[in-house]
Amino acid sequence: MKYLKSIVACFFMILATACCKRESEIEPIKPASTHTYLIYIMGDNSLSTFAANNIRLVKKGIMNATEDINVVIYKDNKDHGDQLPTLFQLKKVIDEKTKQAKIDTIYIKKYETELNSCDPNVLKEIVKTTFTMFDTEIKGMEFWSHGFSWVPSDGYSATTKATRYIGQDDSDFLQLWDIRKALEDCPHLDYITFDACYCGFAEVANELDQVCDYIYAPITEIMGDGFPYHTMIPTLANCQKSSDVRKTMIALVEDFIANYTGKDYGYALTLLETKNADNLSKALAKLRNANKDACDELRKNPSLYEGQFMYYGRPSRRCRFLFYEFQDYITYLSQNPSEETKAILKEIAANDIILKYAATDYFQEGWEYLDISRSQGLGVTIPELMQLDMNNAERYTKCYGLCKWGKNLGY
């Protein structure tokens, strides 16, 4: 009898172990595609309630796709009691019983303690783990969170961690400098998408020009609903060769237009090719040096000239003084151009990084209306206008030199 009980006990122990493993520790399915897309969700913040719906749309996109794509998601999200981070794969499979397609959630890792997703070491671990497991021909990644262009988070000064914050985990922020440092030690990415505000900027492209080839990002804020993943994922899945990445990224912009046209709030979104970003910043530095009088005049009388520049930040917020249209700055610096300036303008045109962009005539959030009808697809900070934010101007000026673009401009 004891022997029989032992056999039964062992049977149920094995069964329980198998069930537990099936829920949380299944070995990921081998890559079924040459294309892997990692979505890095930093959701321990005010956006946490949007993560579940975005993942639902990702699943819908995988179901709609006619080609396979390896979608891996790192989710650190405090909503719905889901406190601890997880790394998992979403995979379309055929149900053995119903013979119908369904989405399996295949856990790669369930973390037993809270992680700071804005720690560059955590970012590096997730990226390395994903692209070691899915060492595919095409590698893409998304940063999902808050974003504030190159601007340092409030807790940083020029002597600490540097520049742009993209990502928030409670009271911690991931700076652009840290993103670059983390990704430099990871496999090269074909593209990065930013479902985060104010990331379609020259400074971002320059900072990440050695770690990815393309950047797909909003120039304005992006509403909490985020990207249209239900159509975005099938568009990405159609890309199965490296030679098709460029046209696929262009198709993403067209997909965004199709989904956002007619919505009340408007948008400005861009696709940047990073390879010439460093040359572009150096050409801008030449233009500034060739037109020092214009820079000095702007620095002395910023309020007088600010109206010449279209801004992407909301009028009631400090970002109004930080996020401007790149072409407006070039136009200001090249009034009555000398022969030297004309030559530099040709150099700037030859190093254009805008591959495709989409913008409405306005952006609106609540009662605030923002005219963005002159958008040409690239945001930039105009250093001389940073002083309009009197409370932060000194810190901004010091920190600007910590990003590659600012350093190339002499800061």
C-alpha positions in Angstrom: 0.0 0.0 0.0 2.8 2.4 0.9 4.5 1.5 -2.4 1.3 2.3 -4.3 1.0 5.6 -2.5 4.6 6.4 -3.3 3.9 5.7 -7.0 0.8 7.9 -6.9 2.6 10.7 -5.1 5.5 10.6 -7.6 3.0 10.7 -10.5 1.3 13.8 -9.1 4.6 15.5 -8.4 5.8 15.0 -11.9 2.5 16.2 -13.2 2.6 19.3 -11.0 6.2 20.0 -12.1 5.3 19.7 -15.8 2.3 22.1 -15.3 4.5 24.6 -13.6 7.1 24.4 -16.3 4.5 24.8 -19.0 3.3 28.1 -17.4 6.6 29.8 -16.8 9.7 28.1 -18.0 9.1 26.6 -21.4 12.1 26.7 -23.7 11.3 29.2 -26.4 10.3 27.8 -29.8 13.2 28.0 -32.2 13.1 31.0 -34.5 10.6 30.5 -37.2 11.6 33.7 -39.0 14.7 35.6 -40.1 13.2 38.7 -38.4 13.1 39.3 -34.6 11.4 42.3 -33.0 12.1 43.0 -29.3 9.6 45.3 -27.5 11.1 46.8 -24.3 8.2 48.0 -22.2 9.2 50.3 -19.3 5.7 50.6 -17.8 6.2 51.3 -14.1 4.8 54.8 -14.6 1.6 56.6 -15.6 1.4 54.7 -18.9 1.0 51.3 -17.2 -2.7 51.1 -18.1 -1.9 51.3 -21.8 0.5 48.3 -21.9 -2.1 45.6 -21.9 -4.0 47.0 -24.8 -0.8 47.5 -26.8 0.1 43.8 -26.2 -3.4 42.8 -27.3 -2.9 44.7 -30.5 0.5 43.0 -31.0 -1.2 39.7 -30.7 -3.8 40.7 -33.2 -1.0 41.8 -35.5 0.8 38.4 -35.2 -2.5 36.7 -36.1 -3.0 39.0 -39.1 0.5 38.5 -40.4 1.0 36.4 -43.5 4.7 35.8 -42.7 6.3 34.7 -39.4 8.1 37.2 -37.2 9.7 36.4 -33.8 8.1 38.9 -31.4 9.7 39.0 -28.0 8.5 41.4 -25.2 10.1 42.5 -22.0 7.4 43.9 -19.8 7.9 45.7 -16.5 4.4 46.9 -15.8 2.7 47.6 -12.5 -0.8 47.6 -13.7 -3.4 44.9 -12.9 -1.3 43.5 -10.1 1.4 42.3 -12.5 4.2 43.5 -10.5 7.3 41.6 -11.6 9.0 41.8 -14.9 8.8 39.1 -17.5 10.5 38.3 -20.8 8.4 36.3 -23.2 7.8 35.3 -26.8 4.4 35.7 -28.6 4.0 33.0 -31.2 1.2 32.0 -33.6 0.6 28.2 -33.4 -2.1 25.8 -34.5 -4.2 24.5 -31.6 -4.0 20.7 -31.6 -7.7 20.3 -30.6 -9.5 23.0 -32.5 -7.0 23.1 -35.4 -7.4 26.9 -35.3 -4.6 29.5 -35.0 -3.9 31.0 -31.6 -1.2 33.0 -29.8 1.0 31.2 -27.3 2.8 33.1 -24.6 6.1 31.4 -24.1 8.0 32.6 -21.1 11.7 33.0 -21.5 12.2 34.4 -18.0 10.0 35.4 -15.1 11.9 37.5 -12.7 11.5 36.8 -9.0 12.4 40.4 -7.9 11.6 43.8 -9.1 14.0 45.2 -11.7 14.9 48.8 -12.6 14.2 48.7 -16.3 16.0 52.1 -16.7 19.2 50.5 -15.5 21.4 50.2 -18.6 22.7 46.9 -17.3 19.2 45.5 -17.3 18.6 46.8 -20.8 21.9 45.2 -22.0 21.0 41.8 -20.4 17.5 41.8 -22.1 18.9 42.7 -25.5 21.7 40.2 -25.3 19.5 37.4 -24.1 16.9 38.0 -26.8 19.3 38.3 -29.7 21.5 35.4 -28.5 18.4 33.2 -28.4 17.1 34.7 -31.7 20.2 35.4 -33.7 18.4 36.2 -36.8 19.3 38.1 -40.0 17.1 41.1 -39.1 17.1 42.6 -35.6 14.7 45.3 -34.5 13.8 46.8 -31.2 11.3 49.2 -29.6 11.5 51.4 -26.6 8.0 51.8 -25.1 7.6 54.4 -22.3 7.8 58.1 -21.7 10.3 60.2 -23.7 11.5 63.8 -23.5 14.0 64.0 -26.4 17.6 64.8 -25.4 16.6 66.6 -22.3 18.1 65.3 -19.0 15.7 64.1 -16.3 15.3 66.5 -13.5 17.5 64.5 -11.1 20.5 64.7 -13.4 23.2 67.4 -13.7 26.1 67.9 -16.1 28.4 66.0 -13.7 26.2 62.8 -13.4 24.5 60.5 -16.0 24.0 62.3 -19.2 21.4 63.8 -21.5 18.2 62.6 -23.1 15.8 60.5 -21.1 13.7 57.9 -22.9 12.0 55.6 -20.4 10.7 55.9 -16.8 10.6 53.3 -14.0 8.9 54.9 -11.1 11.4 57.6 -10.1 14.3 56.4 -12.3 14.9 57.4 -15.9 16.9 55.9 -18.8 19.1 58.5 -20.4 19.9 58.4 -24.1 23.6 58.3 -23.2 22.9 55.1 -21.3 21.0 53.6 -24.1 23.9 54.1 -26.5 26.4 52.7 -24.0 24.2 49.6 -23.3 23.6 48.9 -27.0 27.2 49.3 -28.0 27.9 46.0 -26.3 25.0 44.2 -28.0 24.4 43.0 -31.6 23.8 45.7 -34.1 20.2 46.6 -34.7 18.7 47.2 -38.1 16.1 49.6 -36.7 14.8 51.1 -33.5 11.2 52.2 -33.0 10.2 54.6 -30.2 6.7 54.4 -28.9 7.7 57.4 -26.8 7.2 61.1 -27.2 9.7 63.5 -28.8 12.2 61.0 -30.1 12.3 61.9 -33.8 15.1 64.3 -33.2 18.5 64.9 -34.7 20.2 64.4 -31.3 18.7 60.9 -31.0 19.8 59.9 -34.5 23.3 61.1 -33.9 23.6 59.4 -30.5 22.5 56.0 -31.8 24.1 56.2 -35.2 26.5 53.4 -34.4 24.0 51.0 -32.9 21.2 51.0 -35.4 20.5 51.9 -39.0 17.0 53.4 -38.9 14.9 55.3 -36.2 11.1 55.4 -36.5 9.7 57.8 -33.9 7.3 60.6 -33.2 8.5 64.2 -33.2 5.6 65.5 -31.2 3.9 63.7 -28.3 2.3 60.4 -29.1 -1.0 59.6 -27.5 -1.2 56.8 -24.9 -2.8 54.5 -27.4 0.6 54.3 -29.1 1.4 52.7 -32.4 -1.1 50.8 -34.5 0.5 47.4 -33.7 -2.4 45.4 -35.3 -1.2 46.6 -38.7 2.4 47.5 -37.8 3.4 43.9 -36.9 2.2 42.4 -40.3 4.1 45.1 -42.1 7.3 44.2 -40.2 6.7 40.5 -40.7 6.8 41.0 -44.5 10.4 41.9 -44.1 12.4 38.6 -44.3 15.7 39.9 -45.9 18.1 42.6 -44.8 17.8 44.1 -48.2 14.1 44.8 -47.6 14.5 46.7 -44.3 14.6 50.1 -45.9 11.4 49.7 -47.9 9.7 48.1 -44.9 10.5 51.1 -42.6 9.0 53.4 -45.3 6.0 51.2 -45.4 5.6 51.6 -41.6 5.2 55.4 -42.0 2.5 54.8 -44.6 0.8 52.4 -42.3 0.9 55.0 -39.5 -0.7 57.6 -41.8 -3.5 55.1 -42.8 -4.3 54.4 -39.1 -4.0 57.9 -37.7 -5.6 60.0 -40.5 -8.9 61.5 -39.3 -8.1 61.3 -35.5 -8.7 64.5 -33.6 -5.3 65.1 -32.1 -2.9 65.1 -35.1 0.8 63.9 -35.2 4.3 64.4 -36.6 6.3 61.2 -37.1 9.5 60.6 -38.9 11.8 57.9 -40.2 15.5 58.7 -39.9 18.5 57.0 -41.5 21.3 57.4 -39.0 24.4 56.8 -41.1 24.9 60.6 -42.0 23.8 62.0 -38.6 27.3 62.7 -37.4 28.2 64.4 -40.7 25.0 66.5 -40.5 25.8 67.7 -37.0 29.3 68.7 -38.1 27.9 70.5 -41.2 25.5 72.4 -38.9 28.5 73.4 -36.7 30.2 74.9 -39.8 27.0 76.8 -40.7 26.9 78.3 -37.2 30.5 79.3 -37.3 30.0 80.9 -40.7 27.1 82.9 -39.4 28.2 83.8 -35.9 26.5 87.2 -36.0 23.1 85.4 -36.5 23.8 83.1 -33.6 24.9 86.0 -31.4 21.8 88.0 -32.3 19.6 85.0 -31.5 21.4 84.5 -28.2 20.9 88.2 -27.2 17.3 88.5 -28.2 15.7 85.1 -28.2 12.2 86.3 -27.5 12.4 88.7 -30.5 13.2 85.9 -32.9 11.5 82.8 -31.4 8.4 83.4 -33.6 10.5 82.4 -36.7 10.8 78.8 -35.4 8.1 76.2 -35.4 8.1 74.3 -32.1 6.9 70.8 -31.4 6.4 71.0 -27.6 3.2 72.1 -26.0 2.9 75.8 -25.4 2.2 75.4 -21.7 5.2 73.2 -21.1 9.0 73.8 -21.0 9.5 71.6 -24.0 8.2 74.5 -26.1 11.7 76.1 -25.6 13.5 72.9 -26.6 11.9 71.2 -29.5 12.0 73.0 -32.8 11.9 72.3 -36.6 15.3 71.7 -38.0 14.7 73.4 -41.3 13.5 76.6 -39.6 16.9 76.8 -37.9 18.8 76.3 -41.2 16.7 79.0 -42.8 17.4 81.4 -40.0 21.2 80.8 -40.2 21.3 81.1 -44.0 19.6 84.5 -44.7 21.5 86.4 -47.4 23.9 83.5 -47.7 27.6 84.0 -48.6 29.4 81.6 -51.0 30.7 79.8 -47.9 27.2 79.4 -46.5 25.9 78.1 -49.9 28.6 75.5 -49.9 27.7 74.4 -46.4 24.0 74.2 -47.3 24.9 71.8 -50.0 26.8 69.7 -47.5 23.8 69.7 -45.2 21.5 68.6 -48.0 24.0 65.8 -49.0 23.8 64.5 -45.4 20.0 64.6 -45.0 18.9 61.9 -42.6 15.1 62.2 -43.2 14.0 59.1 -45.2 10.2 59.7 -44.9 7.9 61.7 -42.5 4.3 62.3 -41.9 2.7 65.3 -40.2 -0.7 66.9 -39.9 -1.2 70.7 -39.8 -1.8 70.7 -36.1 -1.4 68.7 -32.9 -4.0 69.0 -30.2 -4.2 67.8 -26.6 -7.1 69.0 -24.6 -7.3 72.7 -24.9 -3.8 73.1 -26.3 -3.5 73.6 -30.1 -0.1 73.4 -31.8 0.5 74.5 -35.3 2.9 72.1 -36.9 2.1 72.8 -40.5 5.7 73.6 -41.4 7.1 70.3 -40.2 9.7 68.9 -42.5 10.4 65.7 -40.5 13.2 66.5 -38.1 13.2 68.0 -34.6 16.2 69.7 -33.1 17.1 71.8 -30.1 18.3 75.4 -30.9 20.9 76.1 -28.2 20.4 79.8 -28.2 16.7 79.4 -27.3 17.2 77.2 -24.3 17.7 80.3 -22.2 14.0 81.0 -22.6 13.4 78.4 -19.9 15.0 80.5 -17.3 14.8 77.9 -14.5 16.7 75.2 -16.4 18.8 77.0 -19.0 22.1 76.7 -17.3 21.7 73.0 -16.7 20.5 72.4 -20.2 23.5 74.2 -21.7 25.9 72.2 -19.6 24.2 68.9 -20.4 23.9 69.5 -24.1 27.6 68.9 -24.5 27.2 65.4 -23.1 25.4 64.1 -26.2 27.3 63.7 -29.5 25.2 66.3 -31.4 25.8 69.0 -28.8 29.5 68.1 -28.5 29.8 68.4 -32.3 28.2 71.9 -32.0 30.9 72.9 -29.6 29.1 72.5 -26.3 
